[in-house]
Amino acid sequence: MLSFARKVSAPVATRLASRATSTLVTKPIVSTTPRYIQTRSYSNDLSNAAAEKETIVKLLYNIGSRKEVEQYLRHFSSVESQKFAVIKVGGAVLTDELETLASALTFLNRVGLYPIVLHGAGPQLNRLLEDAGVEPQYEEGIRITDPQTLEIARKVFMSENLKLVDALERHGTRARPIPGGVFVADYLDKDKYQYVGKITSVNKDAIESSIRAGALPILTSLAETPDGQILNVNADVAAAELATVLEPLKIVFLNEKNGLYHGVTGKKIDTINLDEEYEDLMKESWVRYGTKLKIRECKELLDGLPRSSSVAIISAGHLHKELFTDSGAGTLIRRGHKLFKFDQLDQVDPDKIRRIMEAEDDVIKTGETSVASYLRDLQKKNVTLYTDEPGQVLAIVTKDPTDPSKPAVLEKLLASKTAVLNNVPDNLWNTIRKDFDVLTWRVGGAKSEDGNLDRSWHFERADGSLRNPQDGSTMFFYGIQDSDSVKQTLDGFSGAKVPTGTRSYSTFAQQRRGFASSATARSKNVGLIGARGFTGRELINIINNHPELNLTHVSSRELEGKPLDGYTKSDLTYVNLKPEDLKTQEQVDAWVLALPNGVCAPFVNQVEKDVKEGQSSDKVLVDLSADYRFDNTWTYGLPEFNRKNLGGATRISNPGCYATGAQMSLRPLLPFFDKHAAPTVFGVSGYSGAGTKPSPKNDPEVLRDNLLPYSMTNHIHEREVSYQLGTPVNFIPHVASFFQGIQLSVNVPLNKTMTSKDVHNVFDEFYQGEKLVKVLESGEPYVRDNSGKHFVRIGGFSVHPDGKRVVIATTIDNLLKGAATQAVQNLNLALGFDEYAGIPIE
């Protein structure tokens, strides 16, 4: 009898129980001895070191499968230490993410890897030049380096170099400062650029000495002429030259945005396969300026390196996920393998087919059949073959010539270990999916193993499957939409009969890296802490309909153990997460903190601590409370005004509901404010804005036939709006008897005479193209018309007869655009999706 398998998501309690709970603590080392000559108290006990490495590897299992982690770890450990990775660190990273960077590098070092770190210092140099009254000069994008600039640059590089070394040593990681002596250069063009170098050779001695001593080498991009003159070299150029000499598996460019972004969709590009995509990609209208230069430089670099080398553009906080998982986290650029498609068997070199099958096909290796016999039988079918340039993958798809209505069959999908590590099967799969809308294939059997693609790889790409317990094989399929067709297709699988009424397909499939020009960023996982409130419920509803976001955790102390209703992507149960629990949930990409004011700090502090100590990769945190709206280290999440800073942001403070509506009403008029008279916002909210904790402000009996003013001066939203606009704003809030929505009447004294049409035109132009802002042509918006809607309506534009005062009327749903919708906008931007993904645009 056959058993039927369908992919389903496990309940959250089961998933929580299955996650590794090992932790890594990297405490700073304190010593009074000078840092570079002190005798460190590092343990020489090999068993302790092995135990620590095992613990960290287990922690890595939380960000990827065990097979993924061990596969990449073996891959990286298989080469000499200096051939693992060259990591180029931008100067801004040293300023903004120093501790995160030090933690990430410490993590790598604890598993026995020695990345070679080379850093720039552009922003720091510009600041010191400005302080010195020196205006930076550029020629064709290259900084002209005169003697004064060079002297300041030398000091800046030394200071930043030691700063990173200090940070690493505070984490207990040995590091060696190497500010010079690695790069030998000649003048690039002394007359034109002065003291700017062109690297002619690389001296590896200092790097190799550092690694032999067990210390991470920390380099600058300063070079020297053969007679000892220091020259300035662009850090990206120096990193490329270093990589050309060392031929590492990975060249990593750390930036704050966590990758490259598509210029039209705004989505992060997961992967660029240069051999397959470069020419078409460079013709795209949005590929220009810095993006075009970066892609071209990566191609020029990788063309001279082994095909196993690749470039990753990533943020420091996501470095582990990029290196140790198939899905990655930033943008991966690789040569890839150019794929070829053939419609006839005689178009392919038979020796190439033979080499691949003899090396990778278990049916051939066990002697069940021969290559010649298989190819002879293949001639009787309509066949499509796919392979790559070096011959590391092979796919054979056949169609029954006697019955065109039958689905195509993937007879062979073979891949070498090298191809799998370079994700070539994923690219091949994308091509097959484009060519065949419906496909079936069989994996395993009595005399065959799964090969280098384990069975989970196939499950993730199938709509459904059927297992035969007699021989252990599994038949997979995609593209079959109705149960009758599924039954008809699978009835022929070893004579099996699919049970009547069984639903034989699943709608859930994990995305992996594919083509940059067509594929979207992979799905992301979101955890919600504080899921009991009204905003939490709205957020769950939006994520339930989001094409790329999956809810994996819902935390509520009051609802712990109860099932989550209304979420249909998977079965979830409420849990009660503590701050210290978050580090074990590495599958989560973002946490939304839907907690009351003053409550979320322990969660934030614990995440920061875990990242700093290397116990967790960094996460996107979106805080819905007011706790971080006045903290400049967090990004204020009002996309209509701050969109450019939200892409790739990891700490986002979601604005308040009143504050969003008030700023929407005021910001277009900011240049016209009368500096002697502050604007006043009169606001009325439905009682859902008072939360779920019982009080007069959410008691329908108290509110009946009533309007309650509260916090009539110095309300938190009054301070928030004034802070964000940089000018005093008065705010008077009230709560009414309706449940959901806000009405704002906003009085603005003007510094010039304006008409109603003038004001309307200012708003119309300011919000041109904004999908969640509706500027009315006439009349005032009503709360009842905007309740349950995701946008803001602005109207009224009533001007006093003297032309020096205008009143604007605005409505906003306090739970949606005032909270949950805006949080999803921020999640989309931070995680690399379209800003409006999952949000109904009306």
N, C-alpha and C positions, 0 to 999 in steps of 0.2 A: 504494500500500500504506500502511496506517495503522500508526503506531507507538504502542505502549501505554506510558503513563507511570504509575508508582506511586511514592508518596512513601516515601523511605527516608532513614535518617540516614547521613550521610557518616562514614567512619572518622575517628577523632580526628586522625590525622596529617594528613589532607586539610584538616580544619577548622583545625588549627593553622597550616598553611601559608597558608591564605586570610585569616587575620586581619591587620589592620593592625598594624604594629609601631612606628609613630611615637610619640614620647614628648614630654611637655611638662615642662620643669623651671622651676619658679618659685622661684628662690633669694631668700631674704630680702636686703633692701638694708640695708647697714650705713652709718651716717653719724654724725658727731659734731655736725652742725648740728641745731638744734632742729627737731622733726619737722614742724611746721606752717608753718615759714617757709623751710625749706631749699629750694634749687633742685635738683629731682630730676634724676637722670641718665637719664631715660627716653629711649629712642631716638626720634628724629624721622624716622628713615629709613622711608619708607612701604613700600618693598619688603620690609624686614625684618618690619614689622608684618603685611603681607599673608602673608608666609611663615609667621609664627607662627600666624596665624589659620587658615591652611590645615592646619597640623600638628595644631592642636587639633580642627578639624572632622574630620580623619581619625581622631583618637583617639575621637571621638564615634561613629564608625562601629562601634566595638567593642561599644557598648551597644545599638545598634539598626541597622536597615538603612540604607543610604545614602539611600534615598528618604525614609524616616522623618525622618532627621536634617535633610536639606536642606529638606524640606517644612516642618518646624517652625521651622527657622532663618529661612527666608523669611517665614514667618508672623509670627514675633516681630520681625523686622527691618522689616516693612512699616508699622509704626506709629511715631509719634514716640517718642523714647527714654523719656520719662516714662510712656508708656502700655504698656510691656512688662510690668512686674510690680511689685506691692507685696508685700514679704516681711516678715511679722511674725515676730520671733524671740522666743521665750519666754526669761525670765531663766535658767532651768535650762540652756538650750542654751549660753548665754554662759559658764556655769560648767563644763559637762561636755564640750562639743563645740566649743570656740572655734576651734581650729585647723582642724577639719573644716569648720566654717562658713566660715572665711576662705578656705580652699582652694576650696570650692564657689562662692563669690561671685567669686573671682579667675577661675575657669574661665569663668563667664558673661561677665565683663568682657573676657576675652581674645578672645571671639568677637564683640565689639562691642555687647554688651547692658549696659544700665544699670538693674539692679533698684533700687528705692527700698526701703531697709531701715529698718524701725521696730522697736525692741526694747522689751521690758519689763524689769523687774528685781525681780519679786515675791519670790523666795526670798532674794535678797541684802538686800532691804529688811527682810524679816522677821528675818533674822539680826541686823542692826544694831539693830533695834528691841528685840530680846531682850537684846542687849548693853547697851542703854541703859535697860533695865528698863521698857520701854513695851510693854504688852500690846496686840496688834492688835485693833481693834474692827470688826465688820462689821454692816451693817444691810441685809437683803435681798440679801446677797451682795456688797454694795459696801463697800469699805474706807472707814471714817470717817477723814478726814484732818485731824487737829488741827494747830496750828502746829508742834509738835515733830516730828510725823510728816512734815509737809511739808518741813521743813528737812532731815531725814535723807534723805527721798526725793530732794530736789534734788541732794544730794551723791552719792547712790548712782547716779542716772541719769547724771550727768556722768562719774563714774568708769567705769561700764560702757560708756558711749558711747565714751570715749577708748580703753578696752581693745580694743574691736572695731576702731576705726580703726587703732590700733597694729598689731593682728594683720594687717589687710589690707595695711598699708604694709610690713610685714615680708615679705609675699608679693609685693611690687612692684606693688601695686594702689593707685592714688590713691583716697583717701577723705576726705570732709569731715565733721567732726562738726557736727551741727545739733541741739543739745540743746533748743532752744526757738525761738520765733518763727514756727512753722508753723501752730499751732492757736490760734484765737481762741475763747474760751468764756465762758459765763455760769455762775454758780453753779447746780449741779444742784438743790440744796435746802440752803441754808446752815445752816438750823436743824437739819436732820437729819444731813447728811453733812459739814458744815463746808467745808473747802477742796477740794471735788470739783467738777469742771467738766463742763458739757454743751457740746460743740463746736457753735459756731454758724457758723463759716466756716473755710476753709483758705487760707493764704497760700502760693502755689506759688513765689514768687520765689526763695527760698533753694534750693529743690529744683532749679529750672531753671537757676539760676546754677551750682550744683555740677556738673550734667551738662554744661553748656556748657564748663566748665573741665576736663572729662574725669575728674571724680572721682565716686565713688559717694556719694550722700547717705545719711548715717546719722542717723536721727531717734530722738528719744525721744517718749513720749506726753504729756509735760508741756504744758499749755496756759496761755494768759494771757488775762486779761480786757482789755477795751479800755483800761483805765487802768493795766495792767501787773502786776496781781496774778497770781502763779503758782498754777495749779490742777492737781490730780492727775486724770488721766483713765485709765481702764482701757485697756491697750494694744490689746486686741482691738477695742474700740470705736473707738479712734483709727485703727486700720488700716482699719476699715470706712468711716469717714468720709473718709479719704484716698482710698480706692478709689472712693467715690461721686463724688468731684470729678474724679479723674484718669481713671476708666473704663479701667483696664488690662486687658490680655488675661488676666493671671493674678493671683490673690490667693493668696499662699502662707502657710500657717500652719505654722511649723516646730515639731515636738514630738519627744520622745525615742522615742515608741512607733511612729513611722512610719505613722500613719494612725488611722482609727477601726476598732473591732473589733465583730463581731457578738456580742451578749450571750449567745446560746445556743450557737452553734457555736464561739465563740472565734476564728473566722477573720477576717482583715483584710477589710474591705469595699473592693473595688476601685473601685467607682463608684456614685454616687447620682445618678440622673437625676430632678431634682425635679419636672418637669412630669408625668412618668409615675409616679413612685413615692412622692412626698412624703406624700400623704394616707394611703396604706396603711402606709407606714413608721412614721409617727407613732402609729399604732394598735398597733404591736407592743409586747408587754409589756416587752421588754428595752430599748426606747428610752425612757430616762428620765434624770433628773438632768442631768449635764453633757453627755451625748450628745444628748439632746433639745434642750437649749439651743443647742449648737453647730450642729445641723442647722437649727433654726429661724432662728438668726442668719444662717446662710449663705443661706437662702432669702430672707430679708428684704433682704439685701445684693444678691443676684443679680437679684431681681425689678426692681430699679431700674437695672440695668446692661445693656449690650448683650448679646444672646444669645451672642455670641462670648466673653464673659468667663466664667471658671470659677474655682473655689476648689480648691486642692490642700492636703491635710494630709499632711505628709511629714517625714522626718528629714533633717538637713543632709547626711548622707552619701549619700543617694539622690536628691538634688535633680536631678542631670543626667538620670537615667533617667526621672524623672517628667516632665520638661519635653520631652525629645527622643525619646520612644518611644511607640508606640501602647499598649503593654501597661502602661506606667507602673510605679510602685513603691509609692506610698502610696495614699491615698484621694482620688479626684477627685469633686468635687461640682459639678454644672452644671445649668442649667435643662433642657438637652436639648431635644428637640423632641417634643411630644406626638404620638403615633402614632395613626392612624385606620385602621380596617379596614372594607372594604365588600364585600358579597357580590354586589352587582349593579352593573353598569356605570353605570346611570342614577342611582345614588346619589351619584356623584362629579361635581363641577363640571368639565365638559369643557374649559373654558378653563384650568383648573389643570393638567390632564393635558397639554394642548397646550403650555403654557409650559415644563413640565419636559422634555418630549420634544424640543421644538425647541432647547432649550439644551444638553441632555446626551446625546441619543440619536444615535449616529453614523449609524445607518441612515436616520434622518430628515434629518440634516444633509447627507448625501451624495446625497440625492434618490432613494435606492433605493425608498422608498415614502413616502407622506404620512401624516400623523396621521389624517386622515379615513378613508383606506383601511384603516389598521391597526385603528382602532376599529370599523369596519364588520365586518371579519373576526372581531374579538373577540366580537361579539354571538352568534356561532354556538357559543361554548364556555361551559362552566361556569367562572366567573372569580372570583377573589378579588383585590382591590386593596388596597394599603397606601400611605399617604402620611402626611406630617407637616403640622403646622399652617402653617408658612411656605412649604410647597411646595418643599422642597429634596431630597426623596427620593421615589422611586416604585418600587413593586414590583408586578408583575402575575403571578399564578400561575393556571394554567389546568389543567382536567381534561377529558379526552376524554369527552363525554356518552354516546358509544356503547360505551365499554369502561371501566367503573369500575375494573377491575383494573390498568390502566396507571398508572405513577407520575405524580404531579403534575409539571408543567413550569413552571419559573420563566422566563417569557418575557422579562421586563424587570426589571432592577435598576439604576436610575439614581440618581446622587447628585452634587450639586454639590461643588465643592472645599471650601466652607465646611462642608457636612454631613460630609465625610470628616474634616476637622480636628477636628470635634466628635464624632466616632465615632458619628454617627447611624446609618450603615449597620450597625454592630455591633448596636445595639439593635433595629433592624428585623429583622436576621437572627435574633436570639433569638426574636422573635415568630413569624417564619416557621417556625422549628424546632419551636416548641410546637404549631403548627397542622398541620404536615405531617411525618409520620414518614418518608416516602420522597419524595425530590425529585431531579429531574434539571434541568440547565441548560447552556446553550451560551454560550461567550465567544469573541469575536473572529470573524474571517472575512475574506474577500477585500476587503470594502469597509467594514470597521469596525475600530476600535481597541478597546482595553480600557477606555477611559473613565477616570474618576478613581479607579476601583478597579482596581489592576493585577492581573495574572493570579495573582500570588503570594497575593493576598487570597483568591482563590477556592480555590487549592490547599490553603490552611490550613484551609478549612471543609468540604472534601470528603473522602469516604472513598476516592474513586478518580477516575480520569479517563481519557479516551481522546482522542488528538490526531489530527486529520486533516491530513496534510502537504500535501494538495492545495490547501486554502484557508487553512491555518494556524489553524483554529478548534479549540477544545477543548471536549469535553463532560464535565461534572462530575456527580457523583451522591453521595448519601448515603442510608443506611438500607436498602440492598439487601444482604441478609445472605449469600446463597449464590451460588456462581459461575454456576449455570445461569440464575438470574434476571438476574444482571449481563449474561451473554452475550445473553439474549433482549432486554434493554433496549437494549444498545448495538449490536446487529445492525442496528437501524433508523437508526443515525446515519450519514447519507449513504450508506446501502447497505453500510456497513462490516461486516466479519465479525471477531469477536473470536477470536483463536487459541484452539483447544481446549486446556484444561489451564492457561490463564493465570489466575493469581489476580488478580482485578480490583478489589481493594479494600485499603485500608490502615487500620491501627488507630491511626495517630498523627495528632493534630491539635492545633495550638497554640491555647490559649485566649486571647482578648482580653477587654477590659473589657466587661461586660454589666450585668445588673441586680444591684443590691446585695443585694436580699432573697433572691435565689435562686441566684446564681452563686457559685462558689467562687473562691478566690484562684487566679491563674494558676500553671501549673507553674513550678518553679524548677530551676535547674541547680546541680549539686554537683560539685566536684572533690575527689578523694581523693589525698592525698600520704602515701605510706607504705602502699601497697596490698598489699605482699607478706605481711604478718603475718596471724595468725589473726583478729585483730579486723577487719582490713581486709576479709578474705573475708566475714565475717559481715555487715559493713556493706554490701558489694556485694549480698549476697543480699536484704537488707531493702529497699534502694533499688530493686532489680529488681522488687519486688512493690508498690512505693509508687505510689499513684495520681497523685501530684503532683510527685515528685522524679525528676529525670533525671540520670544520671551522665554527665558529659561528659569528664572527665579522670581517668585512673588513673596515678599516678606511682610508679615504683620503679626504682632504679638497677640492681638485679640483673636485672629482667625487661624492661628497655627493648627495644622492638621486637617483643615477643611479643604475640600476640592475647590478649585477656581472655576467659577461658572462664566460662560460667555467667551472663553478663549478656545478656539477650535483647532489650532495648529498642532497641539499636543495636550496631553493630560497633565495638568499641574496641580500641585497641592501647596497651600500656604505653608511657609516655613517661618521661623523666627530667627533670622540671621543676626549674629552679634558682630561687632567690628572685626574681631580676630578671625571670624569665619571666612572673610572675603578672600584672603590670600590663597585659599585652597580651591577657589572657583575660577581657575585660569581660562576656562572656556568662555567666560563672560568678557565681552569687548567693552561694554559700557554699563555703568551703574547709574540709575536715576534715583535721586534721593528726594522722595515726596514726603518729607517730614516737617513737623511744625518748626517755627523759628527757634534757634538755639539748641536743636537736638542733634543735628547731623555732624557736628564737629568731631565726635569720637570716631565716626566712620572715615571721615576725610583724613584725620590724623593717622589712623591706623594704616590706610592705604599708602600715605606718604612714607610712613615708617617702613612698611613692607617693601616698597620699591627701593628705598634708600638702602635697606639691608640685603637686597637681592633675593627676598623671599617671594617676590611677585613681579611680573611685568607691569608696566604702567597701564592704567585704564582711563577711559573717558569717564569723567564724573560730571553729571548735570544736576545741579542743586536747585530745587524749586523753592526753597525758603529764601529769606532775605539775608542769610548769614554771610554771604560772600559778594553781595552786590556793591559793596564799598571797598572791596579788596582788589587792587590793581594787578595782582598776580593772577587773578581769574579773568576770563574773557566774558564780557557782558553779552548775554545772548539775545539781543534784539536784532535779528538778521537784516531787517530793512535798513538799519543804520550801521551795522557792524559786520556785514557779511564777509568782508575780506579777511577779518581776523578769526573767523569761526572755522574755516577750513583746516582740519587737522588739529584743532584745539583739544586739549585734554581736561581742562578745568573750566566749566561753563556755569555761570550764575544766571539762571532763568529769571527774567524780570517779573515783577509783580503784575497782577491783572490791571489794577487801576493805573499803575505806572506805565504799562504798555499803552493803554488807551490815551493817557494824558500826553505822553511823548509823541504819539502819532498825531495828536491834535495840535501840538505846540512846535515841534521841530521845524516844519516848513517855514514858520513865521519867525524863527529865531533872529534873523537879521533885521527884523522890523520891530522887535521888542522896544518899548519905551523903557530906557534904563532907570527912570525915576519911579516907575509904577510896575509892581510885579503882577504877572498873570494870576488868575484865580480859577481853580477847577472845582466845580460843584459836582460831586459824584453820588450816584445811587446804585447800589448793587442788590441783586437777589440774595436770599439768605444762604444759598450754598456757599457763598464767599466766606461765611463765618465758620465753615468746617463742620465736622460731625460731633464735636464735643458740645454737649447741651449748654445753651446760654440764652439770654433774652434775644440775642441777635439772630438766632436760628429757631426760635420758638414761634410756630405759626399763630398760636393764640395771642401772644404778645404783639405780633406784627399785624394782626388783622386790623384793617382800617387805620393803619398807623405808618409812620415813617420815623425811624430812629436815627438821630445824629450820634456820632461817636468819634472819639479822638479828634476833636475839631481843630487842634493845632498840633504840629510836630508829628503827625502820623508818619509811619515808616515810609509810605509811598511818597509823601511830601518831601522827605529828605532824599529819597531815591531819585525822584524826578529832578529836583534841584541840583543834585550831585551830577547826574548824567548830562544835564543841559548846561551846567556851569553858571546858573543864574537862579535867584530865588523864585520859587513858585509856591503859591498858597493852595492848600487842598483841604476841602471840607467833605468828608465821607458820610454817607447815610446807608441804611439797609432798609429794604422794602419787603412787602409780603410775597412778591413773586420769587420763584426758585432760582432761576438761572439767567444771567445777563447783567450788563452794566450800561447805564446812561450817564454820559458826561456832558455838562454844559460848561464851556471853557471861555472865560472872559479874558481878552488880551488887549491891553493898552498898546497903541502903535506909535512909532516914532515918526510916521509920515502919514499923510492923508491917502486913504485907499478906498476903493469902491468894493462892493460885494463881488463884482466880476473880477477885479484885481486879485482879491483873496482866493477866489475859486481857481483862477489860473495858476496861482502860486502852488496850490495843493495839487492841481491836476498835473502840472509839470513835474513836481517833486516826486509824485508817486507813479509816474509813467512806467508801465511794465511790471509793477508790483502785483503779484497774483492774489495776495491776501489783503489788499487794501482797495476799497471801493469808494471813490469820490463821487458823491451824488451831484447830478446836474441841478437839482432844485429840491427844496423841502428838507425836512429833518428826518433822520433815521429813527425808527422805533425799536425798542427793546424786543418786543415780541417777534418782529421780523428777522432779528439777528440771532435769537436764541437758538442754540444748536448748530450754528454756522461757524465756519473756521476763519472767517475774515473780519476785518474792521470796516464799519461804514462811517464815513465822515460827511457831514453836510451842514445845512443851516447857513453859514457864512453871512450872518446878519451884522451889518455895519451901522454904527451910530450915525445920526445925521451930520455930525461934525467930521466924520471920516477918520477919527483917531482911536476908535475902539471897535473891535469885532468880537462876536460870540460864535463859537463853533459848537456844533452838536455832534457827538460821537457815540456809537454803540459798539460793544465788544462782548463776546461771550467769555465770562470770567474763567470758565473751566477749559475752554478750547484755546483760542488765540491768546487768551490771558494766562494760559498755563500749559495744558497738555499738547495742543497743536504746536505751540512755540517750542516746547521741549523736543518734539519730533523734528521740527525744522533744524534745531541745533544738533540733534543726533545725526541727521542726514548729512549736514555740512561737516561735522567732525569726523564722521566715518567714511566720507568719500562718496556718498550717494547724491542723487538729485535732491535738491533742497525740499521739493514738494512731494517726494515719494511717499505714498501711503496717505496723503492728505487730499480729501476731495476738493477739487478746484471748481467752484461754481461760477 
